[in-house]
Amino acid sequence: MRSFKPLPDGGTIAVIAPSSRGQPDLAGVSILEKRGFAVKVHAQNFFTDNQSAGNAAQRALALMEVFSDPKIDAVMAARGGNRSMHILPLLDLGFIKNNPKPFVGFSDSTALINAFYAKCGITGFHGPTLSRVAKGQAFEIDQMIAALQGKPCVIDCDTAQTLHGGVASGPMIGGNLSMIAALCGTPYMPNANGAILFIEDIGDQLSRFDRMLAQLRLCGVFDNLAGLVIGRIIPEGDSSVTPFGFTVDDIVAEHIRGLNIPVITHAPFGHSGRLCTLPVGGVATLDADAKTISF
């Protein structure tokens, strides 16, 4: 596994928009600058192609430009949204492999950080996008910066529920559930054997969350996991004909039945509430009894 050159104090963070378009969040820029970092907002952030921040070629080029710029120390996604998967086949992953930088984002950027690990063997970070920085609490930004700088982190999952106790170590993979399900069967899905999988999602029907988890299970993703961390999975709506009936907890319990590995749920990360930063590809330890994740 290749790592990355940690973000130095006073380093430069580039902001690109690999997914949907929108004005870069100036409040987030200000917070990062007050922490001593220079922030370079790439011109691609202002491109438009329907909902996207430019077409796939433009978004891929922007990402390659910031990875090839020696003055850039880390890369942050501007926001989530849709269509980051469209740029995967357009990236020079060999170049990224040989020039690794910490990349941080979540939601739709789940596709990128997992692809970087699967194809390049480098660590990325599931954490705040620029649009999320100003919405986070100070300790969340502190922890994100510590992770990007390669410092030890211990995440206290105090809100979590232990479904199966124990301690496990392994590389972390995961992020947004719908994106992980979409990566299954593609070359960009990381190897789950011996990994700690973490997932979260929001804004979909309970039946669809159930279907996504079923897809992961039927694809064998759960077969040889070292551990499982489930963050906030927040449904929106239900079947318009017959009520689905099963809760998120019911669905999770059914799909993990028979897994003899450490499992926690309701962990403090997701699209709402707290958003801890977790490494994709970085080796971590899950202590399901103490409800901590350390890396």
ChimeraX commands (.cxc) that place a marker at each C-alpha (Angstrom):
marker #1 position 0.00,0.00,0.00 radius 0.5
marker #1 position 1.26,3.45,-0.91 radius 0.5
marker #1 position 0.43,6.24,1.48 radius 0.5
marker #1 position 0.76,9.96,0.78 radius 0.5
marker #1 position 2.84,12.94,1.75 radius 0.5
marker #1 position 1.04,14.39,4.78 radius 0.5
marker #1 position -0.42,17.88,4.59 radius 0.5
marker #1 position 2.17,20.21,6.17 radius 0.5
marker #1 position 1.34,23.10,8.46 radius 0.5
marker #1 position 0.68,26.10,6.23 radius 0.5
marker #1 position 0.26,23.86,3.20 radius 0.5
marker #1 position -1.99,24.45,0.20 radius 0.5
marker #1 position -5.35,22.72,-0.21 radius 0.5
marker #1 position -6.85,22.66,-3.70 radius 0.5
marker #1 position -10.63,22.54,-4.10 radius 0.5
marker #1 position -12.16,20.83,-7.12 radius 0.5
marker #1 position -15.76,19.85,-7.88 radius 0.5
marker #1 position -15.77,16.23,-9.13 radius 0.5
marker #1 position -19.55,15.96,-8.88 radius 0.5
marker #1 position -22.32,18.55,-8.86 radius 0.5
marker #1 position -21.92,22.27,-9.48 radius 0.5
marker #1 position -22.39,25.19,-7.10 radius 0.5
marker #1 position -20.57,28.24,-5.82 radius 0.5
marker #1 position -17.57,27.31,-3.63 radius 0.5
marker #1 position -18.40,27.86,0.03 radius 0.5
marker #1 position -16.44,30.95,1.08 radius 0.5
marker #1 position -17.17,30.32,4.76 radius 0.5
marker #1 position -15.39,26.98,4.47 radius 0.5
marker #1 position -12.46,28.63,2.70 radius 0.5
marker #1 position -12.21,31.18,5.51 radius 0.5
marker #1 position -12.14,28.48,8.20 radius 0.5
marker #1 position -9.31,26.62,6.47 radius 0.5
marker #1 position -7.38,29.85,5.97 radius 0.5
marker #1 position -7.76,30.71,9.64 radius 0.5
marker #1 position -6.18,27.34,10.41 radius 0.5
marker #1 position -3.13,28.56,8.50 radius 0.5
marker #1 position -3.69,26.82,5.16 radius 0.5
marker #1 position -3.71,28.37,1.72 radius 0.5
marker #1 position -6.80,27.43,-0.30 radius 0.5
marker #1 position -6.72,27.29,-4.09 radius 0.5
marker #1 position -10.19,27.11,-5.64 radius 0.5
marker #1 position -9.74,25.58,-9.09 radius 0.5
marker #1 position -11.50,27.40,-11.96 radius 0.5
marker #1 position -13.33,24.18,-12.81 radius 0.5
marker #1 position -15.59,24.83,-9.79 radius 0.5
marker #1 position -17.41,27.41,-11.90 radius 0.5
marker #1 position -18.01,25.18,-14.93 radius 0.5
marker #1 position -21.54,24.02,-15.77 radius 0.5
marker #1 position -22.89,20.96,-17.54 radius 0.5
marker #1 position -26.49,20.60,-16.42 radius 0.5
marker #1 position -26.19,19.61,-12.74 radius 0.5
marker #1 position -22.48,18.82,-13.05 radius 0.5
marker #1 position -19.51,21.14,-12.54 radius 0.5
marker #1 position -18.43,20.73,-16.14 radius 0.5
marker #1 position -18.44,17.64,-18.27 radius 0.5
marker #1 position -16.62,14.47,-17.27 radius 0.5
marker #1 position -13.47,15.37,-19.21 radius 0.5
marker #1 position -13.28,18.80,-17.58 radius 0.5
marker #1 position -13.75,17.38,-14.09 radius 0.5
marker #1 position -11.16,14.66,-14.67 radius 0.5
marker #1 position -8.68,17.21,-16.04 radius 0.5
marker #1 position -9.11,19.40,-12.97 radius 0.5
marker #1 position -8.36,16.49,-10.67 radius 0.5
marker #1 position -5.27,15.54,-12.67 radius 0.5
marker #1 position -4.07,19.15,-12.67 radius 0.5
marker #1 position -4.14,19.44,-8.88 radius 0.5
marker #1 position -2.44,16.06,-8.45 radius 0.5
marker #1 position 0.30,17.11,-10.87 radius 0.5
marker #1 position 0.84,20.56,-9.32 radius 0.5
marker #1 position 3.81,20.35,-6.90 radius 0.5
marker #1 position 2.51,23.41,-5.05 radius 0.5
marker #1 position -0.65,21.56,-4.01 radius 0.5
marker #1 position -0.37,19.53,-0.79 radius 0.5
marker #1 position -3.91,18.16,-0.45 radius 0.5
marker #1 position -7.14,17.99,-2.44 radius 0.5
marker #1 position -10.67,18.57,-1.17 radius 0.5
marker #1 position -13.96,18.00,-2.98 radius 0.5
marker #1 position -16.15,21.08,-3.09 radius 0.5
marker #1 position -19.36,19.15,-2.50 radius 0.5
marker #1 position -21.09,15.88,-3.26 radius 0.5
marker #1 position -23.98,15.34,-5.62 radius 0.5
marker #1 position -23.77,13.06,-8.63 radius 0.5
marker #1 position -21.63,11.68,-11.47 radius 0.5
marker #1 position -18.16,11.39,-9.96 radius 0.5
marker #1 position -18.10,7.82,-11.30 radius 0.5
marker #1 position -18.10,9.20,-14.86 radius 0.5
marker #1 position -14.58,10.54,-14.44 radius 0.5
marker #1 position -12.99,7.31,-13.17 radius 0.5
marker #1 position -12.02,5.87,-16.60 radius 0.5
marker #1 position -10.64,9.29,-17.64 radius 0.5
marker #1 position -8.11,9.54,-14.81 radius 0.5
marker #1 position -4.42,8.70,-15.12 radius 0.5
marker #1 position -4.42,6.43,-12.11 radius 0.5
marker #1 position -0.82,5.43,-12.72 radius 0.5
marker #1 position 0.24,9.04,-12.27 radius 0.5
marker #1 position -1.88,9.41,-9.13 radius 0.5
marker #1 position -0.33,6.23,-7.75 radius 0.5
marker #1 position 3.13,7.67,-8.15 radius 0.5
marker #1 position 2.16,11.14,-6.91 radius 0.5
marker #1 position -0.15,10.46,-3.97 radius 0.5
marker #1 position -1.72,13.35,-2.08 radius 0.5
marker #1 position -4.36,13.29,0.64 radius 0.5
marker #1 position -7.79,13.61,-0.95 radius 0.5
marker #1 position -10.80,14.26,1.26 radius 0.5
marker #1 position -14.50,14.17,0.47 radius 0.5
marker #1 position -17.62,12.14,1.14 radius 0.5
marker #1 position -21.00,11.34,-0.39 radius 0.5
marker #1 position -20.46,11.11,-4.18 radius 0.5
marker #1 position -16.67,11.31,-3.67 radius 0.5
marker #1 position -16.90,7.84,-2.10 radius 0.5
marker #1 position -16.30,6.55,-5.64 radius 0.5
marker #1 position -13.01,8.42,-5.95 radius 0.5
marker #1 position -11.44,7.62,-2.60 radius 0.5
marker #1 position -12.25,3.94,-2.92 radius 0.5
marker #1 position -11.02,3.82,-6.53 radius 0.5
marker #1 position -7.73,5.44,-5.48 radius 0.5
marker #1 position -7.25,2.66,-2.95 radius 0.5
marker #1 position -8.43,-0.14,-5.25 radius 0.5
marker #1 position -6.37,0.89,-8.29 radius 0.5
marker #1 position -3.48,2.87,-6.77 radius 0.5
marker #1 position -3.15,1.44,-3.28 radius 0.5
marker #1 position -3.17,4.91,-1.74 radius 0.5
marker #1 position -5.05,6.23,1.26 radius 0.5
marker #1 position -7.86,8.74,0.85 radius 0.5
marker #1 position -10.18,10.24,3.44 radius 0.5
marker #1 position -13.92,10.09,3.91 radius 0.5
marker #1 position -14.48,13.45,5.55 radius 0.5
marker #1 position -15.81,16.97,5.03 radius 0.5
marker #1 position -16.18,18.53,1.63 radius 0.5
marker #1 position -15.66,22.29,1.45 radius 0.5
marker #1 position -19.44,22.74,1.63 radius 0.5
marker #1 position -19.46,20.82,4.92 radius 0.5
marker #1 position -16.51,22.53,6.65 radius 0.5
marker #1 position -18.46,25.55,7.93 radius 0.5
marker #1 position -21.27,23.27,9.13 radius 0.5
marker #1 position -18.94,21.17,11.26 radius 0.5
marker #1 position -17.87,21.72,14.83 radius 0.5
marker #1 position -14.32,22.83,15.58 radius 0.5
marker #1 position -13.27,19.40,16.86 radius 0.5
marker #1 position -14.44,17.80,13.60 radius 0.5
marker #1 position -12.20,20.11,11.58 radius 0.5
marker #1 position -9.33,19.49,14.03 radius 0.5
marker #1 position -9.69,15.75,13.53 radius 0.5
marker #1 position -9.90,16.09,9.74 radius 0.5
marker #1 position -6.68,18.12,9.68 radius 0.5
marker #1 position -4.96,15.62,11.99 radius 0.5
marker #1 position -5.94,12.79,9.63 radius 0.5
marker #1 position -4.67,14.66,6.55 radius 0.5
marker #1 position -1.43,15.33,8.39 radius 0.5
marker #1 position -0.96,11.65,9.18 radius 0.5
marker #1 position -1.30,12.09,12.93 radius 0.5
marker #1 position -2.79,9.44,15.23 radius 0.5
marker #1 position -6.57,9.71,15.55 radius 0.5
marker #1 position -8.98,8.06,17.95 radius 0.5
marker #1 position -12.68,8.40,17.12 radius 0.5
marker #1 position -14.94,8.08,20.14 radius 0.5
marker #1 position -18.15,6.56,18.78 radius 0.5
marker #1 position -20.04,7.41,21.95 radius 0.5
marker #1 position -23.42,7.41,20.21 radius 0.5
marker #1 position -22.87,3.97,18.71 radius 0.5
marker #1 position -24.52,0.70,19.62 radius 0.5
marker #1 position -22.44,-2.47,19.76 radius 0.5
marker #1 position -24.13,-5.28,17.83 radius 0.5
marker #1 position -21.21,-7.68,18.11 radius 0.5
marker #1 position -18.22,-7.11,20.36 radius 0.5
marker #1 position -14.54,-7.64,19.76 radius 0.5
marker #1 position -11.51,-5.91,18.28 radius 0.5
marker #1 position -10.44,-5.95,14.64 radius 0.5
marker #1 position -7.72,-4.30,12.59 radius 0.5
marker #1 position -7.47,-3.85,8.85 radius 0.5
marker #1 position -7.67,-1.32,6.04 radius 0.5
marker #1 position -10.86,0.71,6.04 radius 0.5
marker #1 position -13.06,0.87,2.95 radius 0.5
marker #1 position -16.46,2.38,2.37 radius 0.5
marker #1 position -18.39,5.60,2.68 radius 0.5
marker #1 position -21.78,6.28,1.14 radius 0.5
marker #1 position -23.79,3.06,0.90 radius 0.5
marker #1 position -25.34,3.76,-2.50 radius 0.5
marker #1 position -21.93,4.55,-3.98 radius 0.5
marker #1 position -20.32,1.42,-2.55 radius 0.5
marker #1 position -23.18,-0.66,-3.93 radius 0.5
marker #1 position -22.69,1.03,-7.33 radius 0.5
marker #1 position -18.96,0.20,-7.29 radius 0.5
marker #1 position -19.61,-3.51,-6.78 radius 0.5
marker #1 position -18.67,-5.44,-9.90 radius 0.5
marker #1 position -16.47,-2.64,-11.25 radius 0.5
marker #1 position -12.65,-2.50,-11.25 radius 0.5
marker #1 position -12.87,0.37,-8.77 radius 0.5
marker #1 position -14.31,-1.61,-5.85 radius 0.5
marker #1 position -11.65,-2.33,-3.22 radius 0.5
marker #1 position -10.98,-5.83,-1.97 radius 0.5
marker #1 position -13.10,-6.27,1.14 radius 0.5
marker #1 position -11.26,-9.31,2.49 radius 0.5
marker #1 position -9.77,-8.42,5.87 radius 0.5
marker #1 position -11.12,-4.87,5.67 radius 0.5
marker #1 position -13.22,-2.79,8.04 radius 0.5
marker #1 position -16.22,-1.60,6.05 radius 0.5
marker #1 position -17.99,1.61,7.03 radius 0.5
marker #1 position -21.22,2.87,5.47 radius 0.5
marker #1 position -23.73,5.71,5.76 radius 0.5
marker #1 position -26.55,7.10,3.64 radius 0.5
marker #1 position -29.49,9.48,3.56 radius 0.5
marker #1 position -32.56,10.42,1.55 radius 0.5
marker #1 position -33.71,7.11,0.10 radius 0.5
marker #1 position -36.49,4.65,0.82 radius 0.5
marker #1 position -36.04,1.92,3.42 radius 0.5
marker #1 position -36.61,-0.74,0.77 radius 0.5
marker #1 position -33.76,0.66,-1.33 radius 0.5
marker #1 position -31.35,0.68,1.61 radius 0.5
marker #1 position -32.34,-2.94,2.16 radius 0.5
marker #1 position -31.65,-3.68,-1.51 radius 0.5
marker #1 position -28.22,-2.02,-1.36 radius 0.5
marker #1 position -27.20,-4.05,1.68 radius 0.5
marker #1 position -28.52,-7.20,0.02 radius 0.5
marker #1 position -26.39,-6.41,-3.01 radius 0.5
marker #1 position -23.25,-6.07,-0.88 radius 0.5
marker #1 position -24.02,-9.32,0.91 radius 0.5
marker #1 position -24.81,-11.23,-2.31 radius 0.5
marker #1 position -21.62,-9.88,-3.95 radius 0.5
marker #1 position -19.65,-11.42,-1.10 radius 0.5
marker #1 position -18.53,-8.12,0.40 radius 0.5
marker #1 position -19.52,-9.24,3.91 radius 0.5
marker #1 position -17.99,-12.72,3.63 radius 0.5
marker #1 position -14.50,-12.00,4.91 radius 0.5
marker #1 position -14.72,-8.58,6.54 radius 0.5
marker #1 position -12.65,-7.90,9.62 radius 0.5
marker #1 position -15.23,-5.47,11.03 radius 0.5
marker #1 position -18.26,-3.37,10.16 radius 0.5
marker #1 position -19.10,0.20,11.15 radius 0.5
marker #1 position -22.52,1.59,10.29 radius 0.5
marker #1 position -22.99,5.33,10.58 radius 0.5
marker #1 position -26.18,7.29,10.12 radius 0.5
marker #1 position -28.59,5.73,7.64 radius 0.5
marker #1 position -31.54,8.10,7.41 radius 0.5
marker #1 position -34.48,7.07,5.22 radius 0.5
marker #1 position -36.79,9.44,3.40 radius 0.5
marker #1 position -40.20,8.12,2.56 radius 0.5
marker #1 position -41.53,4.62,2.19 radius 0.5
marker #1 position -43.41,2.52,-0.30 radius 0.5
marker #1 position -46.46,4.32,-1.64 radius 0.5
marker #1 position -48.45,1.08,-1.86 radius 0.5
marker #1 position -47.74,-1.25,1.06 radius 0.5
marker #1 position -45.63,0.05,3.98 radius 0.5
marker #1 position -42.22,-1.58,4.00 radius 0.5
marker #1 position -42.46,-2.06,7.75 radius 0.5
marker #1 position -38.83,-2.89,8.50 radius 0.5
marker #1 position -36.77,-0.22,10.27 radius 0.5
marker #1 position -33.13,0.57,9.52 radius 0.5
marker #1 position -32.16,-1.39,12.64 radius 0.5
marker #1 position -34.26,-4.35,11.45 radius 0.5
marker #1 position -32.57,-4.27,8.04 radius 0.5
marker #1 position -29.07,-4.05,9.49 radius 0.5
marker #1 position -29.73,-6.88,11.97 radius 0.5
marker #1 position -30.93,-9.14,9.18 radius 0.5
marker #1 position -28.00,-8.53,6.88 radius 0.5
marker #1 position -25.31,-9.00,9.54 radius 0.5
marker #1 position -26.85,-12.18,10.92 radius 0.5
marker #1 position -24.17,-14.81,11.14 radius 0.5
marker #1 position -21.24,-12.39,10.90 radius 0.5
marker #1 position -18.83,-13.25,13.69 radius 0.5
marker #1 position -16.97,-9.95,13.55 radius 0.5
marker #1 position -17.02,-6.69,15.54 radius 0.5
marker #1 position -20.00,-4.56,14.45 radius 0.5
marker #1 position -21.18,-1.17,15.66 radius 0.5
marker #1 position -24.07,0.91,14.37 radius 0.5
marker #1 position -25.23,4.53,14.80 radius 0.5
marker #1 position -21.58,5.64,14.61 radius 0.5
marker #1 position -20.97,9.43,14.41 radius 0.5
marker #1 position -20.61,9.98,10.69 radius 0.5
marker #1 position -22.98,10.67,7.85 radius 0.5
marker #1 position -24.79,13.36,5.94 radius 0.5
marker #1 position -26.24,14.89,9.10 radius 0.5
marker #1 position -24.84,15.50,12.56 radius 0.5
marker #1 position -21.19,14.80,13.23 radius 0.5
marker #1 position -18.84,13.77,10.45 radius 0.5
marker #1 position -15.66,12.16,11.66 radius 0.5
marker #1 position -12.90,11.69,9.07 radius 0.5
marker #1 position -12.00,8.08,8.31 radius 0.5
marker #1 position -9.21,6.68,6.10 radius 0.5
marker #1 position -10.04,4.63,3.03 radius 0.5
marker #1 position -7.09,2.30,2.60 radius 0.5
marker #1 position -5.54,3.31,5.90 radius 0.5
marker #1 position -5.17,0.58,8.50 radius 0.5
marker #1 position -7.41,1.14,11.51 radius 0.5
marker #1 position -8.50,-0.68,14.65 radius 0.5
marker #1 position -12.16,-1.05,15.55 radius 0.5
marker #1 position -12.85,-1.79,19.21 radius 0.5
marker #1 position -16.55,-2.59,19.24 radius 0.5
marker #1 position -16.63,-2.94,23.03 radius 0.5
marker #1 position -15.02,0.43,23.75 radius 0.5
marker #1 position -16.77,1.87,20.66 radius 0.5
marker #1 position -13.63,3.47,19.27 radius 0.5
marker #1 position -11.90,3.61,15.90 radius 0.5
marker #1 position -8.19,4.41,15.90 radius 0.5
marker #1 position -5.79,4.91,13.04 radius 0.5
marker link #1:1,2 radius 0.2
marker link #1:2,3 radius 0.2
marker link #1:3,4 radius 0.2
marker link #1:4,5 radius 0.2
marker link #1:5,6 radius 0.2
marker link #1:6,7 radius 0.2
marker link #1:7,8 radius 0.2
marker link #1:8,9 radius 0.2
marker link #1:9,10 radius 0.2
marker link #1:10,11 radius 0.2
marker link #1:11,12 radius 0.2
marker link #1:12,13 radius 0.2
marker link #1:13,14 radius 0.2
marker link #1:14,15 radius 0.2
marker link #1:15,16 radius 0.2
marker link #1:16,17 radius 0.2
marker link #1:17,18 radius 0.2
marker link #1:18,19 radius 0.2
marker link #1:19,20 radius 0.2
marker link #1:20,21 radius 0.2
marker link #1:21,22 radius 0.2
marker link #1:22,23 radius 0.2
marker link #1:23,24 radius 0.2
marker link #1:24,25 radius 0.2
marker link #1:25,26 radius 0.2
marker link #1:26,27 radius 0.2
marker link #1:27,28 radius 0.2
marker link #1:28,29 radius 0.2
marker link #1:29,30 radius 0.2
marker link #1:30,31 radius 0.2
marker link #1:31,32 radius 0.2
marker link #1:32,33 radius 0.2
marker link #1:33,34 radius 0.2
marker link #1:34,35 radius 0.2
marker link #1:35,36 radius 0.2
marker link #1:36,37 radius 0.2
marker link #1:37,38 radius 0.2
marker link #1:38,39 radius 0.2
marker link #1:39,40 radius 0.2
marker link #1:40,41 radius 0.2
marker link #1:41,42 radius 0.2
marker link #1:42,43 radius 0.2
marker link #1:43,44 radius 0.2
marker link #1:44,45 radius 0.2
marker link #1:45,46 radius 0.2
marker link #1:46,47 radius 0.2
marker link #1:47,48 radius 0.2
marker link #1:48,49 radius 0.2
marker link #1:49,50 radius 0.2
marker link #1:50,51 radius 0.2
marker link #1:51,52 radius 0.2
marker link #1:52,53 radius 0.2
marker link #1:53,54 radius 0.2
marker link #1:54,55 radius 0.2
marker link #1:55,56 radius 0.2
marker link #1:56,57 radius 0.2
marker link #1:57,58 radius 0.2
marker link #1:58,59 radius 0.2
marker link #1:59,60 radius 0.2
marker link #1:60,61 radius 0.2
marker link #1:61,62 radius 0.2
marker link #1:62,63 radius 0.2
marker link #1:63,64 radius 0.2
marker link #1:64,65 radius 0.2
marker link #1:65,66 radius 0.2
marker link #1:66,67 radius 0.2
marker link #1:67,68 radius 0.2
marker link #1:68,69 radius 0.2
marker link #1:69,70 radius 0.2
marker link #1:70,71 radius 0.2
marker link #1:71,72 radius 0.2
marker link #1:72,73 radius 0.2
marker link #1:73,74 radius 0.2
marker link #1:74,75 radius 0.2
marker link #1:75,76 radius 0.2
marker link #1:76,77 radius 0.2
marker link #1:77,78 radius 0.2
marker link #1:78,79 radius 0.2
marker link #1:79,80 radius 0.2
marker link #1:80,81 radius 0.2
marker link #1:81,82 radius 0.2
marker link #1:82,83 radius 0.2
marker link #1:83,84 radius 0.2
marker link #1:84,85 radius 0.2
marker link #1:85,86 radius 0.2
marker link #1:86,87 radius 0.2
marker link #1:87,88 radius 0.2
marker link #1:88,89 radius 0.2
marker link #1:89,90 radius 0.2
marker link #1:90,91 radius 0.2
marker link #1:91,92 radius 0.2
marker link #1:92,93 radius 0.2
marker link #1:93,94 radius 0.2
marker link #1:94,95 radius 0.2
marker link #1:95,96 radius 0.2
marker link #1:96,97 radius 0.2
marker link #1:97,98 radius 0.2
marker link #1:98,99 radius 0.2
marker link #1:99,100 radius 0.2
marker link #1:100,101 radius 0.2
marker link #1:101,102 radius 0.2
marker link #1:102,103 radius 0.2
marker link #1:103,104 radius 0.2
marker link #1:104,105 radius 0.2
marker link #1:105,106 radius 0.2
marker link #1:106,107 radius 0.2
marker link #1:107,108 radius 0.2
marker link #1:108,109 radius 0.2
marker link #1:109,110 radius 0.2
marker link #1:110,111 radius 0.2
marker link #1:111,112 radius 0.2
marker link #1:112,113 radius 0.2
marker link #1:113,114 radius 0.2
marker link #1:114,115 radius 0.2
marker link #1:115,116 radius 0.2
marker link #1:116,117 radius 0.2
marker link #1:117,118 radius 0.2
marker link #1:118,119 radius 0.2
marker link #1:119,120 radius 0.2
marker link #1:120,121 radius 0.2
marker link #1:121,122 radius 0.2
marker link #1:122,123 radius 0.2
marker link #1:123,124 radius 0.2
marker link #1:124,125 radius 0.2
marker link #1:125,126 radius 0.2
marker link #1:126,127 radius 0.2
marker link #1:127,128 radius 0.2
marker link #1:128,129 radius 0.2
marker link #1:129,130 radius 0.2
marker link #1:130,131 radius 0.2
marker link #1:131,132 radius 0.2
marker link #1:132,133 radius 0.2
marker link #1:133,134 radius 0.2
marker link #1:134,135 radius 0.2
marker link #1:135,136 radius 0.2
marker link #1:136,137 radius 0.2
marker link #1:137,138 radius 0.2
marker link #1:138,139 radius 0.2
marker link #1:139,140 radius 0.2
marker link #1:140,141 radius 0.2
marker link #1:141,142 radius 0.2
marker link #1:142,143 radius 0.2
marker link #1:143,144 radius 0.2
marker link #1:144,145 radius 0.2
marker link #1:145,146 radius 0.2
marker link #1:146,147 radius 0.2
marker link #1:147,148 radius 0.2
marker link #1:148,149 radius 0.2
marker link #1:149,150 radius 0.2
marker link #1:150,151 radius 0.2
marker link #1:151,152 radius 0.2
marker link #1:152,153 radius 0.2
marker link #1:153,154 radius 0.2
marker link #1:154,155 radius 0.2
marker link #1:155,156 radius 0.2
marker link #1:156,157 radius 0.2
marker link #1:157,158 radius 0.2
marker link #1:158,159 radius 0.2
marker link #1:159,160 radius 0.2
marker link #1:160,161 radius 0.2
marker link #1:161,162 radius 0.2
marker link #1:162,163 radius 0.2
marker link #1:163,164 radius 0.2
marker link #1:164,165 radius 0.2
marker link #1:165,166 radius 0.2
marker link #1:166,167 radius 0.2
marker link #1:167,168 radius 0.2
marker link #1:168,169 radius 0.2
marker link #1:169,170 radius 0.2
marker link #1:170,171 radius 0.2
marker link #1:171,172 radius 0.2
marker link #1:172,173 radius 0.2
marker link #1:173,174 radius 0.2
marker link #1:174,175 radius 0.2
marker link #1:175,176 radius 0.2
marker link #1:176,177 radius 0.2
marker link #1:177,178 radius 0.2
marker link #1:178,179 radius 0.2
marker link #1:179,180 radius 0.2
marker link #1:180,181 radius 0.2
marker link #1:181,182 radius 0.2
marker link #1:182,183 radius 0.2
marker link #1:183,184 radius 0.2
marker link #1:184,185 radius 0.2
marker link #1:185,186 radius 0.2
marker link #1:186,187 radius 0.2
marker link #1:187,188 radius 0.2
marker link #1:188,189 radius 0.2
marker link #1:189,190 radius 0.2
marker link #1:190,191 radius 0.2
marker link #1:191,192 radius 0.2
marker link #1:192,193 radius 0.2
marker link #1:193,194 radius 0.2
marker link #1:194,195 radius 0.2
marker link #1:195,196 radius 0.2
marker link #1:196,197 radius 0.2
marker link #1:197,198 radius 0.2
marker link #1:198,199 radius 0.2
marker link #1:199,200 radius 0.2
marker link #1:200,201 radius 0.2
marker link #1:201,202 radius 0.2
marker link #1:202,203 radius 0.2
marker link #1:203,204 radius 0.2
marker link #1:204,205 radius 0.2
marker link #1:205,206 radius 0.2
marker link #1:206,207 radius 0.2
marker link #1:207,208 radius 0.2
marker link #1:208,209 radius 0.2
marker link #1:209,210 radius 0.2
marker link #1:210,211 radius 0.2
marker link #1:211,212 radius 0.2
marker link #1:212,213 radius 0.2
marker link #1:213,214 radius 0.2
marker link #1:214,215 radius 0.2
marker link #1:215,216 radius 0.2
marker link #1:216,217 radius 0.2
marker link #1:217,218 radius 0.2
marker link #1:218,219 radius 0.2
marker link #1:219,220 radius 0.2
marker link #1:220,221 radius 0.2
marker link #1:221,222 radius 0.2
marker link #1:222,223 radius 0.2
marker link #1:223,224 radius 0.2
marker link #1:224,225 radius 0.2
marker link #1:225,226 radius 0.2
marker link #1:226,227 radius 0.2
marker link #1:227,228 radius 0.2
marker link #1:228,229 radius 0.2
marker link #1:229,230 radius 0.2
marker link #1:230,231 radius 0.2
marker link #1:231,232 radius 0.2
marker link #1:232,233 radius 0.2
marker link #1:233,234 radius 0.2
marker link #1:234,235 radius 0.2
marker link #1:235,236 radius 0.2
marker link #1:236,237 radius 0.2
marker link #1:237,238 radius 0.2
marker link #1:238,239 radius 0.2
marker link #1:239,240 radius 0.2
marker link #1:240,241 radius 0.2
marker link #1:241,242 radius 0.2
marker link #1:242,243 radius 0.2
marker link #1:243,244 radius 0.2
marker link #1:244,245 radius 0.2
marker link #1:245,246 radius 0.2
marker link #1:246,247 radius 0.2
marker link #1:247,248 radius 0.2
marker link #1:248,249 radius 0.2
marker link #1:249,250 radius 0.2
marker link #1:250,251 radius 0.2
marker link #1:251,252 radius 0.2
marker link #1:252,253 radius 0.2
marker link #1:253,254 radius 0.2
marker link #1:254,255 radius 0.2
marker link #1:255,256 radius 0.2
marker link #1:256,257 radius 0.2
marker link #1:257,258 radius 0.2
marker link #1:258,259 radius 0.2
marker link #1:259,260 radius 0.2
marker link #1:260,261 radius 0.2
marker link #1:261,262 radius 0.2
marker link #1:262,263 radius 0.2
marker link #1:263,264 radius 0.2
marker link #1:264,265 radius 0.2
marker link #1:265,266 radius 0.2
marker link #1:266,267 radius 0.2
marker link #1:267,268 radius 0.2
marker link #1:268,269 radius 0.2
marker link #1:269,270 radius 0.2
marker link #1:270,271 radius 0.2
marker link #1:271,272 radius 0.2
marker link #1:272,273 radius 0.2
marker link #1:273,274 radius 0.2
marker link #1:274,275 radius 0.2
marker link #1:275,276 radius 0.2
marker link #1:276,277 radius 0.2
marker link #1:277,278 radius 0.2
marker link #1:278,279 radius 0.2
marker link #1:279,280 radius 0.2
marker link #1:280,281 radius 0.2
marker link #1:281,282 radius 0.2
marker link #1:282,283 radius 0.2
marker link #1:283,284 radius 0.2
marker link #1:284,285 radius 0.2
marker link #1:285,286 radius 0.2
marker link #1:286,287 radius 0.2
marker link #1:287,288 radius 0.2
marker link #1:288,289 radius 0.2
marker link #1:289,290 radius 0.2
marker link #1:290,291 radius 0.2
marker link #1:291,292 radius 0.2
marker link #1:292,293 radius 0.2
marker link #1:293,294 radius 0.2
marker link #1:294,295 radius 0.2
view
